[in-house]
């Protein structure tokens, strides 16, 4: 019906990268926060939250994509039990 017409490609990409995002968002978010506060002297909470969240998710997805292209999928995937 109506849901069959919606493109869920963004949701699929986020779902496929969820383990990478979960593992790496803290590392990337901390780096972005440090760069914003010490490098750019920005102390606005709204700027830190928005750029930190978007940047951390984007960098985690980029890292996963690079790992896949280099054949290092196991670095960003869940352990097999």
C-alpha positions in Angstrom: 0.0 0.0 0.0 1.5 3.4 1.0 4.6 1.9 2.6 5.5 0.0 -0.5 6.1 3.4 -2.3 8.6 4.7 0.4 12.3 4.4 -0.3 13.9 2.9 2.8 17.5 3.0 1.5 18.7 5.4 4.2 17.2 3.2 6.9 18.8 0.1 5.4 22.2 1.8 5.3 21.9 2.9 8.9 20.8 -0.6 9.9 23.6 -2.3 8.1 26.1 0.1 9.8 24.5 -0.1 13.2 27.4 -2.2 14.8 30.0 0.1 13.4 28.1 3.2 14.6 27.6 1.6 18.0 31.3 0.8 18.4 32.9 3.9 16.8 30.6 6.8 17.6 32.1 7.4 21.0 35.6 7.7 19.5 34.7 9.9 16.6 32.3 12.0 18.7 35.0 12.7 21.2 37.4 13.7 18.5 34.9 16.0 16.9 34.0 17.5 20.3 37.7 18.2 21.0 38.2 19.7 17.5 35.2 22.0 17.9 36.1 23.2 21.4 39.9 23.5 21.2 40.4 24.0 17.4 37.5 26.1 16.5 36.7 27.5 20.0 33.0 26.6 19.7 31.3 26.1 23.0 27.6 26.0 21.9 25.9 22.9 23.1 23.6 22.8 20.1 26.5 22.9 17.6 28.4 20.2 19.6 25.3 17.9 19.6 24.4 18.3 16.0 27.9 18.2 14.4 29.0 15.6 16.9 26.1 13.2 16.2 26.0 13.7 12.4 29.8 13.6 12.1 30.3 10.5 14.3 27.6 8.5 12.4 29.0 9.6 9.0 32.6 8.8 10.0 31.5 5.4 11.4 29.7 4.6 8.2 32.7 5.7 6.1 35.0 3.6 8.1 32.8 0.6 7.6 32.7 1.2 3.8 36.5 1.5 3.6 36.9 -1.7 5.7 34.5 -3.5 3.3 36.4 -2.4 0.2 39.7 -3.5 1.7 38.3 -6.9 2.6 38.4 -6.2 6.4 34.7 -6.7 7.1 35.4 -8.5 10.3 36.7 -5.3 11.9 33.3 -3.6 11.8 31.0 -6.6 12.2 29.5 -8.4 15.2 31.4 -11.4 16.5 30.2 -14.8 15.2 29.2 -17.1 18.0 
